[in-house]
Amino acid sequence: MTAEATPPVVAPVVARVVSSSGTAVEVVENRRLVFGRGPDADLVIAADRGLSRRAGMIGGVRGGAWVANLSHTHALYAETDGYQIRLPPMETPGDPAGGWFMRAGTTLVGSRAMLDDGQPLRVTIMPAASGPIGSPGDRPMRPDEDSTLLPLYLDPNTKLFLVALLWCRPWLIDPTRTTPLPRIPEIARAALEVTDAHHQLERFDNDPVFRDRLAARVGEHVKVLRRKINIRGLVRSGTRLSDEVVVGVLIEHAIITFGDLGRLSDPSWCSRQEDLWWDRT
């Protein structure tokens, strides 16, 4: 009788990110760090070295970390062990198409100028607890290998993010997941409240045509979320993408987190959402 092979155990790791100024941040699994020169970045790069306000993202994943370009105008580079990959600018709003995956060692990340000036971010994969990282054979992936990872990232400054956040809100507040999830019309009404469109709430409640039109807009975003989850392979093939399954994926993969709830009370963020939702209404 042949014994079944035991699947390898992937040790938890931490990505330690150090800027040229000495600022150090640790990114654990299922968390992400946005860097750039804008004040809304998690890690602000003081000088303008060819970076966008939201230049890139470093995400912690099982067994390593990945780097993705969030800019629509500037390229981003990842360099390690003699290999370099150029992460081109994003072409469309939403989530990045791919990134550079690292499972060991140190990778330099930044614009061309940051690398040339010796002032990149240094991203080092470290064990989450004491002990060696993986096996001696672990090494950074080369560009001609399967070095891209296709995560699901939602830009907080999009309507899609607000829909996802409002959808997930009950389960973020109630970790037992016994609170019913909002349906599309309820998400639409909540969007009116968050974006300070109180003058339209009465119309929503009393005008079926207006209510159906707004709910249809929200429904399109819900379809996009389901499609993205399916394309990224975040559920087993053949799984029915019910509301509960989709919201579970968004929370379990830290696409939407408890910390994101704070955005709902951030006047600046809500104002940006108001501009997105109602400038053409």
Order of alpha helices (4+ residues) and beta strands (2+ residues): beta-beta-beta-beta-beta-beta-beta-beta-beta-beta-alpha-beta-alpha-alpha-alpha-alpha-alpha-alpha
